[in-house]
């Protein structure tokens, strides 16, 4: 019985080692790991967000940072490659400041714009579990 258990453990270890070796030797995985470990990885990821207002809202920046950027923004409803507006992006965060939502709304953020999945910022807020206070706020605009 003990020999059988030891054999199974040994085969599992050898099998897992072979799988890991195969993955490490695969060029695609090596390229991915190398790019993830590079200093440019974070910059490449941030560049995908597009405009600074998109990045700030996605990262749940402070009211003051978003307010300062809004002075430079010509279109508060700019959409990224997924159709997300800054208002959409804000709701992918926890602990959203209602005043930041109001700030975007006061600057013309449109609550009816749909992303590529057909979701409005209100839909995203609901899906992400934000309370009725934020949803009610958006519905008044």
One Martini backbone bead per residue (centre of mass of N, CA, C, O) as a GRO file, in nm:
protein
  141
    1UNK     BB    1   0.059   0.062  -0.023
    2UNK     BB    2   0.299   0.258   0.011
    3UNK     BB    3   0.413   0.216  -0.274
    4UNK     BB    4   0.166   0.329  -0.422
    5UNK     BB    5   0.174   0.617  -0.305
    6UNK     BB    6   0.463   0.685  -0.384
    7UNK     BB    7   0.421   0.646  -0.687
    8UNK     BB    8   0.204   0.867  -0.727
    9UNK     BB    9   0.373   1.102  -0.628
   10UNK     BB   10   0.607   1.070  -0.826
   11UNK     BB   11   0.437   1.099  -1.087
   12UNK     BB   12   0.329   1.380  -1.024
   13UNK     BB   13   0.598   1.527  -1.006
   14UNK     BB   14   0.700   1.452  -1.288
   15UNK     BB   15   0.461   1.562  -1.447
   16UNK     BB   16   0.481   1.856  -1.345
   17UNK     BB   17   0.772   1.902  -1.438
   18UNK     BB   18   0.714   1.863  -1.741
   19UNK     BB   19   0.514   2.092  -1.770
   20UNK     BB   20   0.696   2.320  -1.677
   21UNK     BB   21   0.917   2.277  -1.886
   22UNK     BB   22   0.739   2.323  -2.132
   23UNK     BB   23   0.653   2.614  -2.062
   24UNK     BB   24   0.940   2.737  -2.044
   25UNK     BB   25   1.024   2.649  -2.345
   26UNK     BB   26   0.812   2.823  -2.443
   27UNK     BB   27   0.820   3.114  -2.616
   28UNK     BB   28   0.553   3.251  -2.540
   29UNK     BB   29   0.595   3.244  -2.236
   30UNK     BB   30   0.868   3.385  -2.228
   31UNK     BB   31   0.768   3.650  -2.353
   32UNK     BB   32   0.558   3.716  -2.140
   33UNK     BB   33   0.742   3.721  -1.893
   34UNK     BB   34   0.937   3.933  -2.000
   35UNK     BB   35   0.722   4.159  -2.035
   36UNK     BB   36   0.618   4.157  -1.737
   37UNK     BB   37   0.922   4.224  -1.624
   38UNK     BB   38   0.927   4.477  -1.753
   39UNK     BB   39   0.925   4.823  -1.739
   40UNK     BB   40   0.708   4.858  -1.985
   41UNK     BB   41   0.445   4.719  -1.896
   42UNK     BB   42   0.297   4.949  -1.748
   43UNK     BB   43   0.303   5.147  -1.984
   44UNK     BB   44   0.148   4.972  -2.185
   45UNK     BB   45  -0.110   4.947  -2.014
   46UNK     BB   46  -0.168   5.253  -1.983
   47UNK     BB   47  -0.192   5.320  -2.290
   48UNK     BB   48  -0.468   5.165  -2.332
   49UNK     BB   49  -0.649   5.387  -2.190
   50UNK     BB   50  -0.536   5.663  -2.298
   51UNK     BB   51  -0.652   5.907  -2.161
   52UNK     BB   52  -0.604   6.060  -1.862
   53UNK     BB   53  -0.903   6.048  -1.770
   54UNK     BB   54  -0.921   5.744  -1.792
   55UNK     BB   55  -0.700   5.670  -1.592
   56UNK     BB   56  -0.802   5.822  -1.341
   57UNK     BB   57  -1.076   5.675  -1.320
   58UNK     BB   58  -0.970   5.382  -1.316
   59UNK     BB   59  -0.778   5.462  -1.051
   60UNK     BB   60  -0.929   5.642  -0.850
   61UNK     BB   61  -0.880   5.924  -0.823
   62UNK     BB   62  -0.888   6.214  -0.707
   63UNK     BB   63  -1.077   6.483  -0.720
   64UNK     BB   64  -0.844   6.683  -0.781
   65UNK     BB   65  -0.722   6.533  -1.025
   66UNK     BB   66  -0.978   6.532  -1.198
   67UNK     BB   67  -1.032   6.833  -1.197
   68UNK     BB   68  -0.766   6.918  -1.332
   69UNK     BB   69  -0.812   6.751  -1.597
   70UNK     BB   70  -1.085   6.884  -1.687
   71UNK     BB   71  -0.942   7.149  -1.787
   72UNK     BB   72  -0.817   6.967  -2.049
   73UNK     BB   73  -1.093   6.866  -2.141
   74UNK     BB   74  -1.305   6.831  -2.431
   75UNK     BB   75  -1.408   6.514  -2.368
   76UNK     BB   76  -1.587   6.342  -2.121
   77UNK     BB   77  -1.696   6.113  -2.354
   78UNK     BB   78  -1.465   5.953  -2.407
   79UNK     BB   79  -1.367   5.661  -2.587
   80UNK     BB   80  -1.251   5.365  -2.582
   81UNK     BB   81  -1.198   5.055  -2.729
   82UNK     BB   82  -1.470   4.965  -2.537
   83UNK     BB   83  -1.658   5.231  -2.487
   84UNK     BB   84  -1.538   5.373  -2.250
   85UNK     BB   85  -1.584   5.598  -2.012
   86UNK     BB   86  -1.497   5.763  -1.738
   87UNK     BB   87  -1.755   5.673  -1.589
   88UNK     BB   88  -1.723   5.378  -1.627
   89UNK     BB   89  -1.434   5.348  -1.502
   90UNK     BB   90  -1.504   5.435  -1.212
   91UNK     BB   91  -1.699   5.170  -1.153
   92UNK     BB   92  -1.438   4.963  -1.119
   93UNK     BB   93  -1.450   5.062  -0.827
   94UNK     BB   94  -1.406   5.124  -0.506
   95UNK     BB   95  -1.490   5.376  -0.320
   96UNK     BB   96  -1.669   5.608  -0.434
   97UNK     BB   97  -1.693   5.941  -0.489
   98UNK     BB   98  -1.972   6.125  -0.530
   99UNK     BB   99  -1.828   6.393  -0.612
  100UNK     BB  100  -1.691   6.276  -0.864
  101UNK     BB  101  -1.944   6.210  -1.013
  102UNK     BB  102  -2.059   6.495  -1.013
  103UNK     BB  103  -1.827   6.625  -1.164
  104UNK     BB  104  -1.868   6.472  -1.429
  105UNK     BB  105  -2.163   6.555  -1.469
  106UNK     BB  106  -2.111   6.868  -1.467
  107UNK     BB  107  -1.912   6.814  -1.734
  108UNK     BB  108  -2.111   6.607  -1.922
  109UNK     BB  109  -2.163   6.332  -1.844
  110UNK     BB  110  -2.297   6.045  -2.005
  111UNK     BB  111  -2.536   5.795  -1.894
  112UNK     BB  112  -2.615   5.668  -2.205
  113UNK     BB  113  -2.358   5.547  -2.275
  114UNK     BB  114  -2.236   5.274  -2.456
  115UNK     BB  115  -2.070   5.008  -2.463
  116UNK     BB  116  -1.983   4.717  -2.633
  117UNK     BB  117  -2.201   4.569  -2.422
  118UNK     BB  118  -2.443   4.785  -2.364
  119UNK     BB  119  -2.331   4.964  -2.125
  120UNK     BB  120  -2.385   5.177  -1.887
  121UNK     BB  121  -2.286   5.333  -1.610
  122UNK     BB  122  -2.525   5.225  -1.449
  123UNK     BB  123  -2.480   4.927  -1.513
  124UNK     BB  124  -2.197   4.909  -1.391
  125UNK     BB  125  -2.273   4.994  -1.106
  126UNK     BB  126  -2.460   4.758  -1.054
  127UNK     BB  127  -2.264   4.522  -1.121
  128UNK     BB  128  -2.046   4.634  -0.896
  129UNK     BB  129  -2.231   4.717  -0.631
  130UNK     BB  130  -2.348   4.988  -0.620
  131UNK     BB  131  -2.529   5.201  -0.473
  132UNK     BB  132  -2.815   5.400  -0.488
  133UNK     BB  133  -2.682   5.677  -0.465
  134UNK     BB  134  -2.528   5.671  -0.740
  135UNK     BB  135  -2.763   5.596  -0.922
  136UNK     BB  136  -2.949   5.831  -0.850
  137UNK     BB  137  -2.757   6.051  -0.937
  138UNK     BB  138  -2.750   5.970  -1.240
  139UNK     BB  139  -3.067   5.979  -1.289
  140UNK     BB  140  -3.074   6.307  -1.259
  141UNK     BB  141  -2.912   6.355  -1.554
   0.00000   0.00000   0.00000
